[in-house]
Amino acid sequence: VQLQASGGGLVQAGGSLGLSCVASGNIRRPNDMSWYRRAPGRQRELIAKAGSEGVINYADFVKGRFTISRDVTRNTVDLQMNSLNPDDTARYYCNYWRHDQNSWGQGTLVTVSS
């Protein structure tokens, strides 16, 4: 499975940004599509996960600021990010996962200025 992410860029603190990821290739269900991020000097962390059957989970630090959404017919997963702060600066990665498949996108950089 190949993943292509788009969105990202530079935004001021308090602003919003949207990310989108489309999967292609040997997509099978059920599957999870998720967003992760890796900030400089920190480990990669899960932001949110959306299962193809409708289950959604968020990391605690999201605190209602981010919203993940999926379109299983188009094989896309989006992440809407609001109330961004400089701590959200990171490279954001899209992930597709099944028990027998695991694919990562190339990542898109989000920079939040203070």
C-alpha positions in Angstrom: 0.0 0.0 0.0 1.3 3.4 -0.9 0.4 6.6 1.0 0.5 10.1 -0.3 0.1 12.9 2.3 -0.6 16.5 1.5 -1.2 19.7 3.5 1.1 20.9 6.2 3.2 24.1 6.1 3.7 27.1 8.3 1.0 28.5 10.5 0.9 30.9 13.4 0.1 29.8 16.9 -3.7 29.6 17.4 -4.2 28.8 13.8 -5.6 25.8 12.0 -4.3 23.4 9.4 -5.6 20.4 7.5 -3.7 17.3 6.4 -4.9 14.7 3.9 -3.6 11.3 3.0 -4.7 8.9 0.2 -3.9 5.2 0.1 -3.5 3.2 -3.0 -2.5 -0.3 -3.9 -3.5 -3.6 -2.2 -6.0 -2.1 0.3 -7.9 -4.7 2.3 -10.4 -4.4 5.1 -10.6 -4.2 7.9 -7.7 -1.7 8.3 -6.7 1.3 10.4 -5.5 4.6 9.0 -3.7 6.8 11.4 -1.8 10.0 11.8 1.5 10.1 13.8 4.0 12.8 14.3 7.6 13.1 15.3 8.9 16.3 16.7 12.6 17.2 16.7 14.4 15.2 19.5 11.3 13.3 20.4 9.9 9.9 19.6 7.2 9.3 17.1 3.7 9.4 18.7 0.2 8.4 17.7 -2.2 11.3 17.2 -5.3 9.6 16.1 -6.5 6.4 14.5 -9.6 5.7 12.4 -10.6 2.2 11.6 -12.3 1.2 8.4 -15.2 -0.1 10.4 -15.8 3.2 12.1 -13.8 3.1 15.4 -11.9 6.3 16.1 -9.3 6.8 18.9 -7.3 9.9 19.9 -4.2 10.5 21.9 -4.8 12.3 25.2 -2.8 15.3 24.2 -5.1 16.1 21.3 -7.6 17.4 23.9 -10.3 18.1 21.3 -8.2 20.2 19.1 -7.7 17.7 16.3 -10.3 15.8 14.3 -9.6 12.7 12.2 -12.0 11.7 9.5 -12.0 8.8 6.9 -13.6 8.1 3.6 -13.3 4.4 3.1 -14.7 4.6 -0.4 -11.9 7.0 -1.5 -9.3 5.5 0.9 -8.5 8.8 2.4 -7.9 10.0 6.0 -7.8 13.6 6.9 -6.6 15.4 10.1 -8.0 18.8 10.9 -5.9 20.6 13.5 -7.1 23.6 15.4 -5.6 25.8 18.1 -2.1 24.9 17.1 0.8 25.8 19.3 4.6 25.6 18.8 4.7 22.2 20.5 2.7 20.9 17.6 5.7 21.5 15.3 6.7 18.2 13.8 6.7 16.0 10.8 3.3 14.3 10.4 3.0 10.8 9.0 0.1 8.9 7.7 0.0 5.2 8.4 -2.0 2.2 7.1 -2.1 -0.9 9.2 -3.5 -4.4 9.1 -2.2 -7.4 11.0 -0.4 -8.4 7.7 0.3 -4.9 6.3 2.0 -1.8 7.6 2.7 1.2 5.3 4.0 4.7 6.0 3.7 7.9 4.0 6.6 10.2 3.4 5.6 12.7 6.1 4.6 16.3 5.8 6.1 19.1 7.9 4.0 21.3 10.1 5.7 24.3 11.6 3.8 26.5 14.2 5.3 29.9 14.9 4.8 31.7 18.1 
